[in-house]
């Protein structure tokens, strides 16, 4: 079993600073894009507008829309980091079913990235005590990290099992990616920490923080084992739904 990775506690200043940094780039882009539209067209006679002008306006509005979505996604993810246990869904989840759904959802993205998923799912797996939406969110973030860790393509091996001694459903997601250095591994669950390039539509550094927050909120656990150029293994323990 790989060693546990516990995030260092962050102060309110750290969280606010990270949030401000993450929102700064898209907000700057919004200001520039909207100002350009104003400068280009505020003195124009709109009785006639060329097709080129129309395409330019639409392209700028689409860019603004993408940046607004990024800001919204960042704030939405921050809300998930502090979700109390009582607000999580009490409905159990069929983990194997959710894994297949997430793999299907990301099928085109994985095909484009030359990534193949290999599933080894235990058939008699009991329901896990985590809501299906939360389970989907956890697995989606883990899959996305695995895909992004393999820029040249590779395999993602997913295995589910039952740990009767701990009364847990276990999930292992292993990639063949670039791996994580030991100094980065100790920070991997911290909000806004990322080893990926920042910028427009780049990693916000919140995916694994959400995984950690949700899994621990339902009484589970998550830890990571990784080596440079040898890949990464994410191990998740989810409590079994108590018998009725």
C-alpha positions as CSV (number, residue, x, y, z in Angstrom):
1,X,0.0,0.0,0.0
2,X,1.5,3.4,-1.0
3,X,2.1,6.0,1.7
4,X,-0.6,8.5,2.4
5,X,-0.3,12.0,1.1
6,X,-1.8,14.6,3.5
7,X,-2.2,18.2,2.3
8,X,-0.6,20.8,4.5
9,X,-3.2,23.1,6.0
10,X,-3.7,26.3,4.1
11,X,-4.4,29.7,5.7
12,X,-7.3,31.8,4.5
13,X,-4.7,34.1,2.9
14,X,-3.3,31.1,0.9
15,X,-6.7,30.2,-0.4
16,X,-7.7,33.7,-1.3
17,X,-4.4,34.3,-3.0
18,X,-4.7,31.1,-5.0
19,X,-8.2,32.0,-6.0
20,X,-7.2,35.5,-7.1
21,X,-4.3,34.1,-9.1
22,X,-6.5,31.6,-10.8
23,X,-9.2,34.1,-11.8
24,X,-6.8,36.8,-12.8
25,X,-5.8,35.5,-16.2
26,X,-9.4,34.9,-17.6
27,X,-10.6,38.2,-16.1
28,X,-7.7,40.1,-17.8
29,X,-8.7,38.3,-21.1
30,X,-12.3,39.4,-20.6
31,X,-11.3,43.0,-20.1
32,X,-9.1,43.0,-23.2
33,X,-11.6,41.2,-25.4
34,X,-14.6,43.4,-24.4
35,X,-12.5,46.6,-24.7
36,X,-11.4,45.6,-28.2
37,X,-15.0,45.3,-29.3
38,X,-15.8,48.7,-27.8
39,X,-12.8,50.3,-29.5
40,X,-13.5,48.7,-32.9
41,X,-17.2,49.4,-33.1
42,X,-18.2,52.3,-30.8
43,X,-18.0,54.9,-33.6
44,X,-19.2,52.6,-36.4
45,X,-22.5,53.1,-38.3
46,X,-24.4,49.9,-37.7
47,X,-26.8,50.4,-40.6
48,X,-24.4,48.1,-42.4
49,X,-22.0,45.5,-41.0
50,X,-19.8,43.3,-43.1
51,X,-19.7,39.5,-42.8
52,X,-16.0,39.9,-41.6
53,X,-17.2,42.3,-38.8
54,X,-19.9,39.9,-37.8
55,X,-17.5,37.0,-37.6
56,X,-15.1,39.1,-35.5
57,X,-17.8,40.0,-33.0
58,X,-19.0,36.4,-32.7
59,X,-15.5,35.1,-32.3
60,X,-14.8,37.7,-29.5
61,X,-18.1,36.8,-27.8
62,X,-17.2,33.1,-27.9
63,X,-13.8,33.9,-26.3
64,X,-15.5,35.9,-23.6
65,X,-18.0,33.0,-23.0
66,X,-15.1,30.5,-22.6
67,X,-13.4,32.7,-20.0
68,X,-16.6,33.3,-18.1
69,X,-17.1,29.5,-18.0
70,X,-13.6,29.1,-16.6
71,X,-14.2,31.6,-13.9
72,X,-17.5,29.9,-13.0
73,X,-15.8,26.5,-13.0
74,X,-13.1,27.7,-10.6
75,X,-15.6,29.2,-8.1
76,X,-17.8,26.1,-8.4
77,X,-14.8,23.8,-7.6
78,X,-13.8,26.0,-4.6
79,X,-17.3,25.5,-3.2
80,X,-16.9,21.8,-3.4
81,X,-13.7,21.9,-1.4
82,X,-15.6,23.0,1.7
83,X,-18.8,21.0,1.2
84,X,-19.9,19.5,4.6
85,X,-20.7,15.9,4.9
86,X,-24.4,16.4,5.6
87,X,-24.8,18.1,2.2
88,X,-23.4,15.2,0.3
89,X,-25.9,12.7,-1.3
90,X,-26.9,9.9,1.0
91,X,-27.6,7.6,-2.0
92,X,-25.1,4.8,-2.6
93,X,-23.2,4.3,-5.8
94,X,-22.4,1.3,-8.0
95,X,-18.7,2.2,-8.5
96,X,-18.2,-0.1,-11.6
97,X,-21.1,1.6,-13.3
98,X,-19.8,5.1,-12.6
99,X,-16.3,4.1,-13.9
100,X,-17.8,2.9,-17.2
101,X,-19.8,6.1,-17.5
102,X,-16.8,8.3,-16.9
103,X,-14.7,6.2,-19.4
104,X,-17.5,6.6,-22.0
105,X,-17.7,10.3,-21.4
106,X,-14.0,10.8,-22.0
107,X,-13.8,8.3,-24.8
108,X,-13.2,10.9,-27.6
109,X,-10.8,12.8,-25.5
110,X,-8.8,9.7,-24.8
111,X,-8.8,8.6,-28.4
112,X,-7.4,12.0,-29.4
113,X,-4.7,11.7,-26.8
114,X,-3.9,8.1,-27.8
115,X,-4.9,6.9,-24.4
116,X,-6.4,3.4,-23.8
117,X,-8.3,2.3,-20.7
118,X,-8.0,-1.2,-19.4
119,X,-10.6,-2.2,-16.8
120,X,-10.4,-4.9,-14.2
121,X,-13.6,-4.5,-12.3
122,X,-14.7,-6.9,-9.6
123,X,-18.1,-8.2,-10.4
124,X,-19.6,-8.7,-7.0
125,X,-18.6,-5.3,-5.7
126,X,-21.1,-3.9,-3.1
127,X,-22.5,-0.4,-3.3
128,X,-20.2,2.4,-2.0
129,X,-21.5,4.9,0.5
130,X,-21.0,7.9,-1.8
131,X,-23.5,9.7,-3.9
132,X,-23.3,9.0,-7.6
133,X,-22.7,12.6,-8.6
134,X,-19.8,12.8,-6.1
135,X,-18.4,9.5,-7.2
136,X,-18.6,10.7,-10.8
137,X,-16.8,13.9,-9.9
138,X,-14.0,12.0,-8.0
139,X,-13.4,9.6,-10.9
140,X,-13.6,12.2,-13.6
141,X,-10.9,14.3,-11.9
142,X,-8.7,11.3,-11.5
143,X,-9.1,10.2,-15.1
144,X,-8.4,13.7,-16.4
145,X,-5.2,13.9,-14.4
146,X,-4.1,10.5,-15.8
147,X,-4.8,11.6,-19.4
148,X,-3.0,14.9,-19.0
149,X,0.0,13.0,-17.5
150,X,0.5,11.1,-20.8
151,X,1.1,13.7,-23.5
152,X,2.5,11.0,-25.8
153,X,-0.4,8.5,-25.0
154,X,-0.4,5.3,-23.0
155,X,-2.6,3.1,-20.9
156,X,-4.8,3.8,-17.9
157,X,-5.4,0.7,-15.8
158,X,-8.4,0.8,-13.5
159,X,-9.0,-1.9,-10.9
160,X,-11.8,-2.2,-8.3
161,X,-11.8,-4.6,-5.4
162,X,-13.2,-5.2,-2.0
163,X,-11.2,-4.8,1.2
164,X,-13.2,-6.7,3.8
165,X,-10.9,-6.0,6.6
166,X,-11.4,-2.2,6.2
167,X,-15.0,-2.6,4.9
168,X,-14.0,-0.5,1.9
169,X,-14.5,-0.6,-1.8
170,X,-11.1,0.1,-3.4
171,X,-10.3,1.8,-6.7
172,X,-6.8,1.9,-8.3
173,X,-6.2,4.1,-11.2
174,X,-2.7,3.7,-12.7
175,X,-1.2,5.6,-15.6
176,X,2.0,5.4,-17.6
177,X,2.7,9.1,-17.4
178,X,5.5,11.4,-16.6
179,X,5.1,10.9,-12.8
180,X,5.4,13.2,-9.9
181,X,8.6,14.2,-8.0
182,X,8.7,13.5,-4.2
183,X,8.6,17.2,-3.3
184,X,5.5,17.7,-5.5
185,X,3.9,14.6,-4.2
186,X,3.7,16.0,-0.7
187,X,1.7,19.0,-2.1
188,X,-0.5,17.2,-4.6
189,X,-3.8,17.6,-2.7
190,X,-3.3,21.3,-1.9
191,X,-5.8,23.6,-3.7
192,X,-4.2,25.5,-6.7
193,X,-1.1,23.3,-6.7
194,X,-0.4,22.0,-10.1
195,X,2.7,20.6,-12.0
196,X,1.0,21.6,-15.3
197,X,1.3,24.8,-17.3
198,X,-1.0,27.6,-16.2
199,X,-2.9,29.8,-18.6
200,X,-6.1,29.8,-20.6
201,X,-7.9,26.5,-20.3
202,X,-5.0,25.0,-18.4
203,X,-5.1,23.2,-15.1
204,X,-6.5,25.1,-12.2
205,X,-4.8,22.8,-9.7
206,X,-8.2,21.9,-8.0
207,X,-9.0,18.5,-9.4
208,X,-7.2,16.4,-6.8
209,X,-8.1,18.8,-4.0
210,X,-11.8,18.1,-4.8
211,X,-11.1,14.3,-4.9
212,X,-9.5,14.6,-1.4
213,X,-12.2,16.7,0.0
214,X,-15.1,14.6,-1.3
215,X,-13.6,11.2,-0.4
216,X,-12.7,12.3,3.2
217,X,-16.1,13.9,3.7
218,X,-17.7,10.5,3.3
219,X,-15.2,8.7,5.5
220,X,-12.9,7.3,2.8
221,X,-9.3,7.8,2.0
222,X,-7.1,8.6,-1.0
223,X,-3.3,8.3,-1.5
224,X,-0.9,8.4,-4.3
225,X,2.3,6.6,-5.3
226,X,4.4,8.0,-8.2
227,X,7.8,7.8,-9.8
228,X,9.3,10.1,-12.4
229,X,8.9,8.6,-15.9
230,X,7.2,5.5,-14.4
231,X,3.7,6.7,-13.9
232,X,1.3,7.3,-11.0
233,X,-1.1,5.2,-9.0
234,X,-4.1,6.8,-7.3
235,X,-5.6,4.5,-4.6
236,X,-9.1,5.4,-3.3
237,X,-10.9,3.7,-0.4
238,X,-14.7,4.2,-0.3
239,X,-16.8,3.0,2.6
240,X,-19.3,0.2,1.9
241,X,-22.9,1.3,2.3
242,X,-24.1,0.0,5.6
243,X,-26.6,-2.9,5.4
244,X,-30.2,-1.9,5.7
